[in-house]
């Protein structure tokens, strides 16, 4: 890609003056249109050292309303960030709908700097390509525009610029040893960059090479590229009405009959006596405490996901799981309907940003599976959105497991009769009646529609790296011990043999 | 305080069983009441090593609905946090209204561990007392409950517990050298703790010492203390109607005539010719670029606050200020009305969490002064709230300056005729007409009410450490150069003499 580029392109001062003002006005207009249409915009600046990233970014943002953008400078990950999956820090920095995030270096560090400087293992940067592609596809599927700019200069030009900077006391500090190393090994870097283009120049997020020998030419090209991308996106946006609120009376989702129901095959008669339970509980809680500590020592993140019917006993189950744990190392994360801020992002955003750091335990009480259950059934999202979610969820979980996480997913299961019995018992108990609302009764009426969604979910998201565990919960005691044992064995399995 | 404590108190198993269930039920009830009333709750656990903080916290949270609380373990500040004022990381972790934050160690690290281990200078931990007191007062003024628990054991008991932990392979790792150091120097620590009590045991946020030799006794006392505090707070809460939306037809704010108007004394005829301007601009922008770099090297945070009339030219002024800067080191932070999440916190929360790290520049386009201008004039907050804000703002700014920040505050000033001229010019220009809304015209009608608020603000928040600069802006060219020069001289003044 780079060797076919003509780096000699230039603009005269006069041409530049003629071109620049209309571009700036246009950009301002487009920024307002993008805000109106609630489109998130991501601009990535990558490129050679001294190619002029800082200047280009300043040039771009000075045309923009500061209420609408944010510049993120991406350096080496800090302590905190190193304890998370590598994309975590970028999820944190994504723009809300209608806003623009400008990245000075980006997730491409993974396959450029971190690769070349051998900060990560080969398997890690190789994996990086896939994770980046999923990441960008998920964002654009969700309506985002991604503009990726590579600022290009030749080896000779780079050398000239480094020397020029070094001659002036005020700018000499900018040229580092890493910069000179890049210049000496320009050809090797070139190969790495070409590979990056080959692997990540996609339809949804293509690369643009910007010839930077002439600053005026580069400036115009950058603004022009951003303008083109925004105009293209604005042209295809669905009418805001559709985007904002999925219609109520929309076409019925066709019944999904994929093989036999998994739920129908569970044995809900499984049970424990109080005595069996108490003995097992003590042993398991002691063991889980030990394992929490070992996971901490080995920096293994643990993610436990609870899904299940209303009144299936998720809360009580979680309580028994954490009773033996140190509260400083675990967190129960209850998931309700997304708030206004969360709605302004990709639906996975709020989960990514809550992932535990290496060595910690996160227990999700409801989770990203809401997308393919309640959001599907209640039409809170469009059909294409929840259909797409199966793949997105599998990718999310694969990334977690690649990062080294233990991932346990529970479907806490009861039958319809048992639910009714529990609803009634709750209503009769003054300390528990607050737990039961009209919504619970409404959901209960949709038992069969939910069941269908759950069955499809269990099938589509049971993967080798993240299988589901059905927890038979007509007997709560049995359910609690089963869940505890499952978490114990998952952590034990993941620990080094001699731990 | 501690030497009068009887550490021998105990509860039998039977007494404990009798007491504990009603306490747990009560706590669950209160948590729901607190959520209903939108009261933020903060529980701080401090205490001796091995006093049982982990156990007590787990005991407390297991009675709570996980949707309503969050546990924060406070260790040494990380890289990122060390580059911010010391309270910054706690502002980040405050609970929303209706929620509970439980701190395992807290801001008191500053005057305990960080003091004893000499991680900070004497002036820093001494200042810490004042900053902590302001912080807690601001939160309780805003409706929060702060419960501070100190878990107490004797030197002998601590030694016994350390030895017990060390005997078991599985728990030996928990006892560190720092723990043993604490035990050896128990008496010195005791003095430090007593000083902390003396300085921070306030009406609004009193300390409770929990005798922890007997775990059952301690558990009951912790739960009882939390219950008492929540009940006390619920008893005094103003009716939600008053809290939620300040009434529209409330009593008029009495006219504030404090001395002469500062605004009336400005000389708005000050101006520059285009030629003078262009020369000065070039020099200033070059210099500001150099200074940004020097401030970065010396890890000096720079905060510039822009306030001013609509159409006074804040945007254009800011643009000239940053044109010569590296975009990787500055951020323009536009402040609009608070969003839903921001409204769920103390009004200063959104500003604290946006403060720049040491070495970076933050430019606020509007700021915390909204509280005493638009929020005052439009009755978005109650009178006692904006009156209290003068002190809160002065404290905020003092903390910033104590932290080493350069703080520059601009009131960008024009007269009423000039504003009208600009409004009309904007409406006539198709590229600028979007800038002018019905609200601007409405605000303009209230010029005199705003002027009164601005005059009072300028007087009450002009401090030696953070004075206001009036930028006369009938001539925009003059205003831009004045602002640039002011920022330049403020940074130069703050740099070490040999820089």
Interface residues (C-beta under 8 A of the other chain):
Chain A: X25 X28 X32 X54 X57 X58 X61 X62 X65 X66 X67 X70 X71 X73 X78 X79 X80 X104 X170 X173 X290 X293 X315 X318 X319 X322 X323 X325 X326 X327 X328 X331 X332 X333 X334 X336 X339 X340 X341 X365 X431 X434
Chain B: X25 X28 X32 X54 X57 X58 X61 X62 X65 X66 X67 X70 X71 X73 X78 X79 X80 X104 X170 X173 X290 X293 X315 X318 X319 X322 X323 X325 X326 X327 X328 X331 X332 X333 X334 X336 X339 X340 X341 X365 X431 X434
